[in-house]
Amino acid sequence: MLSDYPIFEKWYSLLDWILDRVDSFPKSVRVTISTHISNLALDTLELVIEMVYTKDKKPILNSINLKLEKLRIFFRLCKDRRYLAISQYEFVSKEINAVGLMVGGLLKA
């Protein structure tokens, strides 16, 4: 059933990329920023799964949107602090925006 939802497939794939990236952040921020980003990304996956199996999707979709916005800001911080290359930041931003568009489409449906 999860594979019927492109948002799940997209986020699952991006989550794998995110977890790989945050593991390569400097040791000094692995406990703070890396852990926080990982937790937000994993929480988002949980919400996507809940959304698939819940009848009233709107509150969950709103929560997903909030998590995505938080991730956008954290990744911007990581780019500014040079934990991510510009190309990596551009990639993750585009992917998060694509998921956000999917969420928006589901909210309108």
N, C-alpha and C positions, 0 to 999 in steps of 0.2 A: 504494500500500500504506500509506503514512503516513497518508493521509486516513481509513483504516479505524480509526485509533486516536484516540479523543477526547482522550486525554492530550496527543498531539502538537498537535492543533488548539488546545486550551486553552492550552498552554504557548507556542506560537508567537504567539498573539494577545497573551498577557500579556507576552511578551518585547518585542514592539513597543512596548507601553505603557511598560515599564521603561526601555528605551533612550531613549525620548522624555523621560521624567522625569529620568533622571540627567544628560542633556545640559543640563538647566536648573538644575542645582545650582550653587552659587557656585563661581567660578573657583578659589578656594583649596582646594577639595576634589575638583576634577575629576580630578586625577592620582591621588589616593588612593582615597577612598570610591567615587566614580563609576566609576572604572576597575575596582575590585574587584567592585562589584555587577554591572557589565556582564559581566565575565569569569565570575563565578559563574552568571549567567543564561544566558550562551552555552554554558558547560560543561554546564549542565543540559539544554539543547536537544540537544547532542551525545549525552549519555547517553540521552535519550529515543529518539533515532534508533538508537543502538546496541541499546537494549532491543527495539525493533521487529524488528531483524534478527538477534537472538541467541537461541539455544535456551534457555540457562540464564539466565533473566531476574533471578533473585533477587539476585545480587551487584550488578547494575546498579541495580535498584530500591532497594536499600539505599543506594547511592551517591547516587541522586537524592534520597532522603529526607534525607540529610546535607546536601546542597547547599541544599535547601529550608529546612532549619532555620537554616543560616548566613544565608540571605537574609532570613528572618524577623527575625533579630537585627540585621542591618545596616539593614533598613528601620525597625525600632524606634529605632535610634540616629539615623537620619535624621529621624524624627518628633520625637524629643526635642531634636535640634539645630535643628529648624524648617526643614529643607531640604524637607520634605513637609508639606502641609496635613493636618489630621486626616482629612478626607474621602479624600484620596489614600492615606493610611496604611490607613484602614479598607478601601478598595477592594483594595489590593494584598494585604493580610492575608487577606481573604476569598478572593481568587483563588488565592493560594499554598496556603491550607488546602484549597480545592477540588481542586487538583492533588495535594496530599498524600493526600486521601481516595481519589483514583483510584489512586495508587501503592499505598496500603494494600489496596485491593480486588484489585489485580493480584498483590500478595504473597500474599494469601489464596487466590487462584484456583489 
